[in-house]
């Protein structure tokens, strides 16, 4: 009798577990373009780089529509769900846009992308505070991530990278470091942990306001030529360095109306380009375009690891910074 009771409990537990296991729904398409722009809200997302031209999205936790909506498709601020997994997918030229259609909590996405693609992630946080996570693994193109509170995890990437989170942690592990464009990581309230190959060539700035920086790299002093560029960048940011000969081409920002001016190119008098595709505010706020952006109230260190190379800025207002050699 006792054995039968225990066996019955085991069968009941197995049955409940099977019922609770979330089903997976998929969306797939082929894409030969250059860039994927993602605006996915209130979901844990893992992006995995793969070979080939196929994009595969696996979703768990999709809530079925109410009975009254039978035969209808969800439509919201992100557009009409034409994927069956609460995402609107549309192609504009060589750019694929994937956007949350309507609010649903508890969704998890695994998105497999061709690793050569550039990835742009923008979280507008239109549904309030978001404690979800974003992971990007194995991508070899450019990565730009801007979030309010989402934690950012980057693994086996090469850059260039711009990662900005107001409230979330940032972890970035580079398998190699692309030397073509600057790398910038910024968190307003949390720590930043970055791992680089030991032989990386770079100028680094580790800047904090209320935290500390730690590293196992040997950071050498900046050469005089780079110190001069540091002062020039501060002048561009309006921090008060005078006497720098700078030519700035300004255009009205179209993507974000809160930023009134954009500096598409910032050059010194001899024509050397310091930064591209940023805003004046960004130079102070997160240093997205250049390594040298010490803002008022920040403390930290600037220097060279190995020999001068790509510019890498790491800025946390309230958290610690950890710069490691990748093991």
C-alpha positions in Angstrom: 0.0 0.0 0.0 2.8 2.4 1.0 4.8 1.6 -2.2 1.7 2.2 -4.3 1.1 5.6 -2.7 4.7 6.6 -3.3 4.6 5.4 -6.9 1.4 7.5 -7.4 3.1 10.6 -6.0 6.0 10.1 -8.5 3.6 9.7 -11.4 1.6 12.8 -10.3 4.8 14.8 -10.0 6.0 13.7 -13.4 2.7 14.6 -14.9 2.7 18.1 -13.4 6.3 18.7 -14.5 5.4 17.7 -18.1 2.4 20.1 -18.0 4.5 23.0 -16.7 7.3 22.6 -19.2 6.9 25.6 -21.6 6.4 24.9 -25.3 8.8 26.4 -27.9 7.5 28.3 -30.8 9.7 29.3 -33.7 10.1 31.9 -36.4 12.7 31.6 -39.2 13.7 33.6 -42.2 16.7 34.0 -44.5 18.5 37.4 -44.5 21.4 38.5 -46.6 21.5 42.1 -45.3 24.0 43.8 -43.0 22.2 44.7 -39.8 19.5 43.6 -37.3 17.8 46.2 -35.1 16.0 44.7 -32.1 13.5 46.5 -29.8 12.4 43.7 -27.6 10.8 44.6 -24.2 10.2 42.7 -21.0 11.9 39.5 -22.1 15.1 37.6 -21.5 17.0 37.4 -24.8 20.0 35.3 -25.9 21.5 36.2 -29.3 23.8 33.5 -30.7 26.0 33.9 -33.7 25.9 31.2 -36.3 27.1 30.4 -39.8 24.9 30.9 -42.9 22.1 33.3 -43.8 19.2 31.9 -41.7 17.7 33.7 -38.8 16.0 31.5 -36.3 14.0 32.8 -33.3 12.8 30.4 -30.6 10.3 31.7 -28.1 9.0 30.3 -24.8 6.3 31.6 -22.6 4.0 33.1 -25.3 0.5 33.7 -23.9 -2.3 32.5 -26.2 -4.7 35.2 -27.3 -8.2 35.3 -25.7 -10.9 33.3 -27.4 -12.5 36.4 -28.7 -9.3 37.2 -30.7 -9.5 33.9 -32.7 -8.4 34.6 -36.3 -6.9 37.9 -35.4 -3.3 38.9 -35.0 -1.9 41.0 -32.0 -1.0 44.6 -32.9 0.5 47.2 -30.7 3.0 50.0 -30.5 5.7 47.8 -32.0 3.5 46.8 -35.0 1.5 43.8 -36.1 2.7 40.4 -34.9 3.6 38.7 -38.3 5.9 36.1 -36.7 3.5 34.2 -34.4 5.8 34.9 -31.4 4.8 38.4 -30.4 7.3 40.1 -32.7 6.9 42.3 -35.7 9.5 41.6 -38.4 10.1 44.0 -41.3 12.9 44.6 -43.7 14.1 48.0 -44.8 16.9 47.8 -47.4 19.7 45.8 -45.8 18.2 46.2 -42.2 15.9 43.7 -40.5 13.8 45.1 -37.6 12.5 42.8 -34.9 10.1 44.7 -32.5 7.9 43.6 -29.6 4.3 43.8 -30.8 2.3 43.9 -27.5 3.2 43.5 -23.9 3.6 40.0 -22.5 5.6 39.2 -19.4 7.6 36.0 -19.0 8.8 35.5 -22.5 12.3 34.2 -23.3 13.8 34.4 -26.8 16.8 32.6 -28.3 17.7 34.4 -31.5 20.3 32.8 -33.8 21.8 35.3 -36.2 24.5 35.1 -38.9 27.6 36.0 -36.9 28.8 38.6 -39.5 25.8 40.8 -38.9 25.9 44.1 -37.1 23.5 44.2 -34.1 21.7 47.2 -32.7 19.6 46.7 -29.5 17.4 49.5 -28.2 15.3 49.1 -25.1 13.0 52.0 -24.7 11.6 50.6 -21.4 8.1 51.8 -22.5 6.5 49.3 -20.1 8.3 50.5 -16.9 11.2 49.0 -15.0 12.7 46.0 -16.7 15.0 43.6 -14.8 15.5 41.2 -17.8 18.8 40.1 -19.3 20.3 40.3 -22.7 23.1 37.9 -23.8 25.0 38.2 -27.1 27.4 35.4 -27.9 29.7 34.7 -30.8 28.9 37.8 -32.9 31.7 39.2 -35.1 30.0 42.4 -36.3 29.5 45.8 -34.7 27.3 45.7 -31.5 25.4 48.7 -30.1 23.2 48.2 -27.0 21.3 50.8 -25.2 19.0 49.9 -22.3 17.5 51.4 -19.2 17.8 48.5 -16.6 18.5 45.4 -18.6 21.7 43.5 -17.7 24.1 43.2 -20.7 26.2 40.0 -21.2 28.5 39.9 -24.1 30.6 36.7 -24.8 33.1 35.7 -27.5 32.7 39.0 -29.4 35.2 41.0 -31.3 33.6 44.5 -31.5 33.4 47.3 -32.1 31.0 47.7 -29.2 29.0 50.4 -27.7 27.1 49.2 -24.6 25.0 51.6 -22.4 22.8 50.7 -19.4 21.4 53.1 -16.9 20.7 50.6 -14.2 22.1 47.2 -15.4 25.4 45.3 -15.0 27.6 44.9 -18.1 29.8 41.8 -18.7 31.9 41.8 -21.9 34.3 39.0 -22.9 36.2 39.5 -26.1 37.7 36.6 -28.1 39.6 39.2 -30.1 39.5 43.0 -30.4 38.7 44.7 -33.7 41.0 47.7 -34.0 38.8 49.6 -36.5 36.6 51.6 -34.2 36.4 52.6 -30.5 34.8 50.5 -27.8 32.7 52.1 -25.0 31.0 50.5 -22.0 28.9 52.6 -19.6 26.7 51.7 -16.6 25.1 54.3 -14.4 24.5 52.2 -11.3 26.2 48.8 -11.6 29.6 47.2 -12.1 31.3 46.6 -15.5 33.4 43.5 -16.0 35.5 43.3 -19.2 37.9 40.6 -20.4 40.4 41.1 -23.2 43.0 38.9 -24.8 46.3 39.4 -23.1 48.0 40.7 -26.2 45.3 43.4 -26.9 46.7 46.7 -28.2 44.7 49.6 -26.8 44.4 52.9 -25.0 42.1 52.5 -22.1 40.2 54.9 -19.8 38.7 53.4 -16.6 36.5 56.0 -15.1 34.4 55.9 -11.9 32.5 58.4 -9.7 31.6 56.3 -6.7 33.4 53.0 -7.4 36.9 51.7 -8.0 38.8 50.0 -10.8 40.8 46.8 -10.7 42.9 45.1 -13.4 45.7 42.5 -14.0 46.9 44.4 -17.1 50.1 46.6 -16.9 48.7 50.0 -17.8 51.4 52.3 -19.1 51.3 56.1 -19.1 49.8 57.8 -22.2 52.3 59.0 -24.8 52.4 62.8 -25.2 50.5 62.6 -28.6 47.6 60.8 -26.9 47.5 63.2 -24.0 47.1 66.1 -26.5 44.1 64.3 -28.1 42.6 63.8 -24.6 42.6 67.5 -24.0 41.0 68.0 -27.5 38.2 65.6 -26.7 37.4 67.4 -23.4 37.2 70.6 -25.3 34.7 69.1 -27.7 32.6 67.9 -24.7 32.5 71.4 -23.4 34.4 70.7 -20.2 36.5 73.9 -20.4 39.8 73.1 -22.0 40.6 76.2 -24.1 42.8 76.8 -27.1 42.1 73.6 -29.1 41.6 74.1 -32.8 38.6 72.0 -33.6 36.3 71.9 -36.6 32.8 70.4 -35.8 30.1 69.7 -38.4 26.8 69.7 -36.5 23.5 68.3 -37.7 20.1 68.1 -36.0 19.7 64.8 -34.3 16.7 62.9 -35.9 16.7 59.7 -33.9 16.5 61.2 -30.4 14.7 64.6 -30.0 16.2 65.1 -26.5 19.6 65.5 -28.0 19.5 68.7 -30.0 22.8 68.5 -31.8 24.7 65.6 -33.3 28.4 65.6 -34.2 28.8 63.3 -37.2 32.5 64.1 -37.4 34.8 65.8 -35.0 38.1 66.7 -36.4 41.2 68.6 -35.3 42.7 71.2 -37.4 45.0 68.9 -39.3 42.1 66.7 -40.4 42.6 63.8 -38.0 39.2 62.2 -37.1 38.8 61.7 -33.4 35.3 60.3 -33.4 32.3 59.5 -35.5 28.5 59.0 -35.2 28.0 60.3 -31.7 26.5 63.3 -29.9 28.1 66.0 -27.9 26.2 64.7 -24.8 27.5 61.2 -25.4 31.1 62.3 -25.2 30.5 63.4 -21.6 27.9 60.8 -20.7 29.4 57.6 -21.9 32.3 58.4 -24.2 30.8 56.5 -27.0 33.1 57.8 -29.7 36.4 58.3 -28.0 38.4 56.9 -25.1 39.2 60.3 -23.6 36.1 61.7 -22.0 36.7 62.4 -18.3 33.6 64.2 -17.0 33.3 66.4 -14.0 33.2 64.3 -10.8 34.8 61.2 -12.4 38.1 59.7 -11.2 40.1 56.9 -12.7 43.0 56.1 -14.9 44.0 56.5 -18.5 46.9 54.6 -20.2 48.1 52.1 -22.7 48.0 48.3 -22.5 50.8 46.6 -24.5 51.1 49.3 -27.3 48.7 52.0 -28.5 45.8 50.7 -30.5 42.0 50.8 -30.3 40.4 53.2 -27.8 38.5 51.5 -25.0 36.4 53.5 -22.5 34.9 51.9 -19.4 32.8 54.2 -17.2 30.6 53.3 -14.2 29.1 56.1 -12.2 28.3 54.0 -9.1 29.8 50.6 -9.5 33.3 49.0 -9.8 35.2 48.3 -12.9 37.1 45.0 -13.5 39.4 44.8 -16.5 40.8 41.3 -16.9 43.1 39.3 -19.1 41.0 36.6 -20.7 42.1 33.2 -19.4 
